[in-house]
Amino acid sequence: MTLREQFQERENAVLSPVACRSTQSRGRVRQEKECDVRTPFQRDVDRIVYSKAFRRLKHKTQVFLQPEGDHYRTRMTHTLEVSRIARTIARALFLNEDLTEAIALGHDLGHTPFGHAGERLLNQVMPGGFAHYQQSVRVVERLEKAGAGLNLTWEVRNGIVCHTKGAPAATLEGQIVRLADNIAYINHDIQDALRGKIICPMDIPLEISAIIGYTHSARIDALVNDAIQASQGQREIRQSPGVGEAMKALKDFMFQYVYTNPVAKGEEGKAQDMLCQLFEYFKKNPDELPADFQTIRMEEGIDRAVCDYIAGMTDPFAVETYKEMFIPKGWTVL
């Protein structure tokens, strides 16, 4: 018996009856020889972590555009925090931690430069619209590995595309990631907003804090424990009514005072203008797209190729590309 088979025997013996076992996976689009050491979901975790798209997350905006400071979140640190929260809930419920981790690590691979401001811009200029959760699946299915994709299992891809809107994921592990994503971003965005002096601690309504806590760690602890307690023995991941309402109220507070704050978001219009000009430039000059995107151009059209290229940019790369295309260089004497 291989190590993988031993791990899968352990899954069958230990995991909850409602967990998704790796032996039950619907598999991959392209069949592959099984690994002797890792289960299919473990392999998916590794493929995501080793991907180029994952590495680029460290230079993509979470909330604050290119903040001057070492401790503000990026899209990568957000992803790692989602992964830790999700695995904690999965372990407590005896669900599949490897599947949960793979979905969490892959859920934002398709996010644009400059956060949701970039996403909104691409949704406006891309025929048919744009959503980062759909782009995340496109990254793992089409864009990585020079067009071959990562060939992830069905369950991971389903969890990624269902992590934010629409029908819940088919697995409880995928449903955990949707909730963990909300728990993570609301709370670390509060912490970043406090650091940036956008809000102060007393701005958070007391009726919310009285239910889910007055500090970052207390809120995370309360929300995670509530999800565990409310979901035990259930066939869905849920929150208790009181905590769920408090979390919704906290999200509403963040949208009013942080996510639409003119101080925090004052530069977003410039970022959107820049991405819009880049989109139009590459549509008019498609031969300047990198080689990896020329096949997409031929098979799926210029708009799709340009959208994929811009969506994959990091914040600093988008700025440098814009400078290269639109900002005149000083004369250099040879």
Long-range contacts (C-beta under 8 A, 24 or more apart in sequence): 2-36, 2-37, 3-36, 3-37, 4-34, 4-35, 4-36, 4-37, 4-38, 4-39, 7-38, 7-39, 7-42, 8-39, 11-39, 11-96, 14-94, 15-94, 15-95, 15-96, 16-93, 16-94, 16-95, 18-95, 18-172, 18-235, 19-93, 19-94, 19-95, 19-96, 19-172, 19-173, 20-95, 20-96, 20-99, 20-155, 20-171, 20-172, 20-173, 21-96, 22-96, 22-98, 22-99, 25-153, 25-154, 25-155, 26-153, 26-154, 26-155, 27-153, 27-154, 28-151, 28-152, 28-153, 28-154, 29-141, 29-151, 30-151, 32-151, 39-98, 40-153, 41-96, 41-98, 41-99, 41-101, 41-102, 41-153, 41-155, 41-156, 42-98, 44-98, 44-99, 44-102, 44-106, 44-150, 44-152, 44-153, 44-156, 45-98, 45-101, 45-102, 45-105, 47-150, 47-151, 47-152, 48-102, 48-105, 48-106, 48-109, 48-140, 48-150, 48-152, 49-105, 51-109, 51-139, 51-140, 51-144, 51-145, 51-150, 52-144, 53-109, 53-110, 53-139, 53-140, 53-143, 53-144, 53-312, 54-79, 54-105, 54-106, 54-109, 56-312, 56-314, 57-108, 57-109, 57-111, 59-314, 59-315, 59-316, 59-317, 60-111, 60-112, 60-113, 60-114, 60-115, 60-314, 60-315, 61-113, 61-114, 61-115, 61-117, 61-118, 61-315, 62-115, 62-185, 62-188, 62-189, 62-192, 63-115, 63-189, 63-192, 63-193, 63-258, 63-259, 63-264, 64-192, 64-196, 64-264, 65-114, 65-115, 65-117, 65-267, 65-268, 65-271, 65-315, 66-315, 66-316, 67-192, 67-196, 69-195, 71-195, 72-192, 72-195, 72-196, 73-188, 73-189, 73-192, 75-108, 75-111, 75-115, 77-188, 78-108, 78-184, 78-185, 78-188, 79-104, 79-105, 79-107, 79-108, 81-184, 81-188, 82-107, 82-177, 82-180, 82-181, 82-184, 82-185, 83-180, 85-180, 85-183, 85-184, 85-220, 85-224, 86-176, 86-177, 86-180, 88-224, 89-176, 89-179, 89-180, 89-224, 89-227, 89-228, 89-231, 89-237, 90-173, 90-176, 92-228, 93-172, 93-176, 93-228, 93-231, 93-232, 95-172, 95-173, 95-176, 96-171, 96-173, 99-155, 99-156, 99-159, 99-171, 99-173, 99-174, 100-173, 100-176, 100-177, 102-152, 102-153, 102-156, 102-159, 103-155, 103-156, 103-159, 103-160, 103-163, 103-169, 103-173, 103-174, 103-177, 104-177, 104-180, 104-181, 106-136, 106-140, 106-152, 106-156, 106-160, 107-133, 107-136, 107-159, 107-160, 107-163, 107-164, 107-177, 107-181, 108-132, 108-136, 109-135, 109-136, 109-139, 109-140, 109-160, 110-134, 110-135, 110-136, 110-137, 110-138, 110-139, 110-311, 111-135, 111-136, 111-311, 112-275, 112-310, 112-311, 112-313, 113-271, 113-275, 113-310, 113-313, 113-314, 113-315, 113-317, 113-318, 114-268, 114-271, 114-272, 114-275, 114-315, 114-318, 117-265, 117-268, 117-271, 117-272, 118-271, 118-272, 118-275, 118-310, 118-311, 120-272, 121-271, 121-272, 121-275, 121-276, 121-279, 122-275, 122-279, 122-307, 122-310, 122-311, 125-276, 125-279, 125-280, 126-303, 126-307, 127-303, 130-307, 130-311, 131-165, 132-164, 132-311, 133-160, 133-161, 133-162, 133-163, 133-164, 133-165, 134-161, 135-308, 135-311, 136-160, 136-161, 136-163, 137-161, 138-308, 139-312, 142-296, 143-292, 143-308, 143-312, 146-292, 147-292, 147-295, 147-296, 168-236, 172-231, 172-235, 172-236, 172-237, 175-236, 175-237, 176-227, 176-237, 178-237, 179-227, 179-237, 179-239, 182-247, 182-251, 183-220, 183-223, 183-224, 183-227, 183-247, 186-247, 186-250, 186-251, 186-254, 187-216, 187-219, 187-220, 187-223, 188-216, 189-254, 189-258, 189-259, 190-216, 190-219, 190-250, 190-254, 190-258, 191-216, 193-254, 193-257, 193-258, 193-264, 196-264, 198-257, 198-258, 198-261, 198-263, 198-264, 199-257, 199-258, 203-253, 203-257, 204-250, 204-253, 205-249, 205-253, 207-246, 207-249, 208-246, 208-249, 208-250, 208-253, 211-242, 211-243, 211-246, 212-243, 212-246, 212-247, 212-250, 223-247, 271-318, 274-318, 274-319, 274-322, 275-310, 275-318, 277-322, 277-325, 277-326, 278-310, 278-318, 278-321, 278-322, 278-325, 279-306, 279-307, 279-310, 281-325, 281-326, 282-306, 282-309, 282-310
